[in-house]
Amino acid sequence: MKYEIEQNIPLRASGKWTRLAEKMKVGDSVLVANDMEAKALKSSMITYYKSKGVSVGTAARNQKDGTFRVWRLEPKTIINKKEEK
């Protein structure tokens, strides 16, 4: 078999957290079972959107029943204090 190097071939989302992250819009949230799942989803959102050249904000909060809710947010605006002077 002859191997050929190709460019600009999109990588499909794989894994349940990445597939979920791919579908989320700004303001959407997902209820997950625990802290580990919340961290996995947040990490997948950051990795997925970074690969698309998109900045993403995330947040997670624990709920009264022990579950966690994870949000996709607008990216943070970073202000460089040195440039303000």
Backbone torsions as a table, in degrees:
resi	resn	phi	psi	omega
1	MET	NA	135.7	176.8
2	LYS	-91.6	130.8	-179.6
3	TYR	-99.8	138.5	-177.9
4	GLU	-127.6	132.8	176.6
5	ILE	-81.1	129.1	-179.6
6	GLU	-120.7	153.9	179.9
7	GLN	-122.4	158.1	175.1
8	ASN	60.0	34.7	174.6
9	ILE	-95.4	115.5	-176.4
10	PRO	-67.2	141.4	177.0
11	LEU	-89.9	121.2	180.0
12	ARG	-70.1	147.7	176.5
13	ALA	-65.5	136.0	176.7
14	SER	-134.9	154.1	-177.7
15	GLY	89.1	145.6	-174.4
16	LYS	-64.1	-35.9	-178.1
17	TRP	-72.5	-39.0	179.1
18	THR	-67.5	-41.0	178.1
19	ARG	-62.8	-38.9	177.8
20	LEU	-67.6	-45.5	179.5
21	ALA	-59.0	-38.9	-178.7
22	GLU	-60.1	-32.1	-176.1
23	LYS	-87.3	-14.4	-173.6
24	MET	-78.1	137.9	174.8
25	LYS	-107.6	162.1	178.1
26	VAL	-55.7	129.5	-179.3
27	GLY	97.4	-16.0	177.9
28	ASP	-72.5	151.9	174.8
29	SER	-138.9	158.8	-179.8
30	VAL	-134.9	135.7	175.4
31	LEU	-90.5	124.5	179.6
32	VAL	-120.0	165.8	-170.5
33	ALA	-71.2	-35.5	-173.0
34	ASN	-158.0	179.9	-178.3
35	ASP	-60.8	-40.2	-179.9
36	MET	-61.2	-43.5	178.9
37	GLU	-67.1	-37.5	177.9
38	ALA	-61.6	-46.3	179.2
39	LYS	-63.7	-39.6	179.9
40	ALA	-64.6	-42.5	179.9
41	LEU	-67.6	-44.6	178.6
42	LYS	-59.7	-44.3	179.2
43	SER	-62.3	-42.5	179.3
44	SER	-64.8	-39.1	178.3
45	MET	-62.2	-47.3	-178.8
46	ILE	-61.8	-47.5	-179.5
47	THR	-63.8	-46.3	-177.7
48	TYR	-61.9	-51.9	-176.0
49	TYR	-70.5	-32.1	175.5
50	LYS	-62.3	-39.6	178.7
51	SER	-64.9	-21.2	178.5
52	LYS	-95.2	0.0	-179.8
53	GLY	78.2	22.4	-177.6
54	VAL	-114.8	132.1	174.3
55	SER	-78.3	146.5	-178.7
56	VAL	-140.7	143.5	172.7
57	GLY	-107.1	146.5	178.3
58	THR	-137.0	157.9	174.0
59	ALA	-152.5	150.7	175.9
60	ALA	-139.1	140.0	177.6
61	ARG	-135.6	138.1	177.1
62	ASN	-76.9	147.7	-178.2
63	GLN	-104.0	164.6	-177.6
64	LYS	-58.9	-30.4	-177.8
65	ASP	-87.5	5.6	178.2
66	GLY	93.9	-7.8	176.1
67	THR	-81.4	175.6	178.3
68	PHE	-128.2	144.6	174.2
69	ARG	-111.0	132.1	-178.4
70	VAL	-117.7	130.7	-179.9
71	TRP	-112.7	149.3	165.4
72	ARG	-98.9	126.2	-175.9
73	LEU	-120.5	169.6	170.3
74	GLU	-62.1	145.6	176.8
75	PRO	-65.3	151.6	178.1
76	LYS	-71.2	145.7	172.9
77	THR	-91.1	122.0	-178.5
78	ILE	-96.2	123.7	179.0
79	ILE	-106.2	125.4	178.4
80	ASN	-86.5	109.7	-176.6
81	LYS	-58.4	-33.6	-179.1
82	LYS	-65.5	-33.3	-179.0
83	GLU	-75.3	-20.8	-178.5
84	GLU	-72.9	-25.1	-175.5
85	LYS	-73.9	NA	NA
